[in-house]
Structure formats: C-alpha cells, structure tokens
Amino acid sequence: MALRRKFSFVLRGYARKWCEEIDEEMVRVKLLQELVAGGRTVKAAAAA
C-alpha cells in the first residue's frame, strides 16, 4: 500500500505541473491571437 501512495503523490505532482504548463500555454496563445487580430496593444495585453 505504501508504494501506491508514493505513486499517487508523484502522479499528482505531474498532473499539477502539466496543468500549470497548459494554462501558461493557453495564456500565451490567447495573447498571440489578440495581437494578430489587433484587439489590444502589447502593454494592455501584458497587463491583463
């Protein structure tokens, strides 16, 4: 059982890291889309 718990914590850590990376990538992509579309200026987009 102890071995399962260790894997559980490891997998939770990986899942958290992957979710954070996906969130960061989505923010980056949204910023690029807005810049290409001309929706906001660079300063306004960076402040959001």
C-alpha positions, -999 to 999 in steps of 0.1 A, spaced: 0 0 0 28 25 8 41 21 -27 7 31 -42 7 62 -20 41 73 -33 29 69 -69 -3 88 -61 18 118 -48 41 116 -78 12 115 -103 -5 144 -85 27 164 -89 30 156 -125 -7 164 -131 -3 197 -113 28 206 -134 11 196 -167 -20 217 -158 2 247 -150 21 243 -183 -12 240 -202 -26 271 -185 6 291 -193 5 280 -229 -32 289 -233 -24 324 -219 5 327 -244 -17 316 -273 -45 339 -264 -21 368 -262 -7 359 -297 -42 356 -311 -52 391 -297 -20 406 -311 -26 392 -345 -62 402 -345 -52 437 -334 -76 435 -304 -53 451 -279 -19 468 -276 11 449 -263 11 468 -230 -27 463 -224 -24 426 -232 6 421 -209 -12 439 -180 -42 415 -182 
